[in-house]
Amino acid sequence: MDEKLNFSFFNNIFKLEITFLIDLVAVAGFFTYTGSFRNIGYILPLLISGSLASMASGVFNNIYDTDIDAKMPRVSNRRQVVSANRGKMIALLIILFTSSMIVGFRFLNYLSVVFIILGFISYAFLYTVVLKRRTDLNIVFGGIAGSFPALAGSAAINGTITPAAIFIAILVFVWTPTHFWSLAIKYKDDYKEANIPMLPAVKGISVTRSYILLNSVFLAIITIFPFVYPKIGLNLIYGIASIPLALWILIPSYYYFRKKGEAREYRKLFSYTNGYLTLALILIIISSFSITF
């Protein structure tokens, strides 16, 4: 491989930033289970199995999308590496997924492994193969891939799915369109050139702005739901923090909707969405501590 072996290279091949968020979602789901601290040893195989499956789905995505990646400048280097080493990439995909299953079935509850498998399938096949090239709602339905880690984390010990883990799964699902459409606006010309029906490439920036704002309003409502419905199981630490957290995503979405700025400015909103989810998951983990002891 001619590509320099640095973080950017590995991030492009394995989608490490996505894997990090997937791991954080799984950890948040894990700590919503009452006995998680007494069974803290399960968290390591959970992270190993989940990370390997996530990276495997990223490698699959790279292999499958080499034809369209060739038309998108921001990923053309990745495409060259994958195309030149296709056999090695397929072998890597098999090794990653097989290793994930070995760790999962050896150390985790079987239901947790099923959710890890569903996460892999939903990203690799539902999103990459079925939805991505066929509908401008691809990222809406494909976003379910990010929800399964929360359920896998909750189920890791004995197969228990907590209400808080279900809330996390819904939160990530609703967060995904705001997150990805913000980035897709910046790269709408790439998607148009590759004939990929991402919303900004099909319906334009103006319509996408409206969709982002509408989805962000829905996300803000979901964010504060545990505050008004305590049976979800998150305490006041999250409940009180959920209000400024909801504003964190709502205010920038409204600002860029009103500003009608250039496409590259939406990269800033993309950064806000990353910060929002990271903070939300950390708050959920902290809020769960009083439950798990």
Order of alpha helices (4+ residues) and beta strands (2+ residues): alpha-alpha-alpha-alpha-alpha-alpha-alpha-alpha-alpha-alpha-alpha-alpha-alpha-alpha
